[in-house]
Amino acid sequence: MQERLYAFLIVIHVLVAFGLIATVLLQSGKAAGLSGAIAGGAEQVFGKKKGMDEILSRVTTGLAIAFMVTSISLTLIKG
């Protein structure tokens, strides 16, 4: 029983880790760097997508919490 729970938590942990990586990479940075220099003019004309950044920020926060919970759970189960 404990081995199945441990295996299930590892699968969830890996999925959460990949999701966390993806959401962090999809977020626009504070200093956009070279891409900001190229697309900076377009943002002034068309505006920046604030809604998507807020959604990604909330998803990232939720995934980070899930990652911490699964990490602690895996440690407690194995220990």
C-alpha positions in Angstrom: 0.0 0.0 0.0 2.7 2.4 0.9 4.7 1.6 -2.2 1.7 2.5 -4.4 1.1 5.8 -2.6 4.8 6.6 -3.0 4.7 5.8 -6.7 1.6 7.8 -7.2 3.2 10.8 -5.4 6.3 10.5 -7.5 4.2 10.7 -10.7 2.3 13.7 -9.4 5.5 15.3 -8.3 7.1 14.9 -11.8 4.0 16.3 -13.5 3.9 19.3 -11.1 7.6 19.9 -11.7 7.1 19.9 -15.5 4.1 22.2 -15.2 6.0 24.6 -12.9 8.9 24.7 -15.4 6.5 25.4 -18.3 4.6 28.2 -16.5 7.8 29.9 -15.4 9.2 29.8 -18.9 5.9 31.2 -20.4 5.9 34.3 -18.1 7.3 37.5 -19.5 10.2 38.8 -17.5 10.5 42.1 -15.8 13.3 43.1 -18.2 12.5 41.6 -21.5 16.0 41.9 -22.8 16.6 41.5 -26.5 13.0 40.4 -27.2 11.8 43.5 -25.4 14.0 45.7 -27.7 12.5 44.0 -30.7 8.9 43.8 -29.6 8.9 47.0 -27.5 7.3 49.1 -30.2 4.6 46.6 -30.7 3.7 46.6 -27.0 3.3 50.4 -27.1 0.9 50.2 -30.1 -1.1 47.1 -29.1 -0.6 47.0 -25.3 0.7 44.3 -23.1 -1.3 41.2 -22.2 -1.8 41.7 -18.5 -4.5 39.1 -18.1 -2.3 36.2 -19.2 0.6 37.3 -16.9 -1.7 37.4 -13.9 -3.1 33.9 -14.7 0.4 32.5 -15.2 1.5 34.1 -12.0 -1.4 32.4 -10.0 -0.8 29.1 -11.7 2.9 29.3 -10.9 2.1 30.0 -7.3 -0.3 27.0 -7.1 2.2 24.7 -8.7 5.0 25.9 -6.4 2.8 25.1 -3.4 1.9 21.7 -4.9 5.6 21.0 -5.5 6.5 21.8 -1.9 3.6 19.7 -0.6 4.6 16.7 -2.7 8.2 17.1 -1.8 7.4 17.1 1.9 5.0 14.2 1.5 7.5 12.1 -0.3 10.1 12.7 2.4 7.8 11.8 5.2 6.6 8.6 3.5 10.1 7.4 2.6 11.6 8.4 5.9 
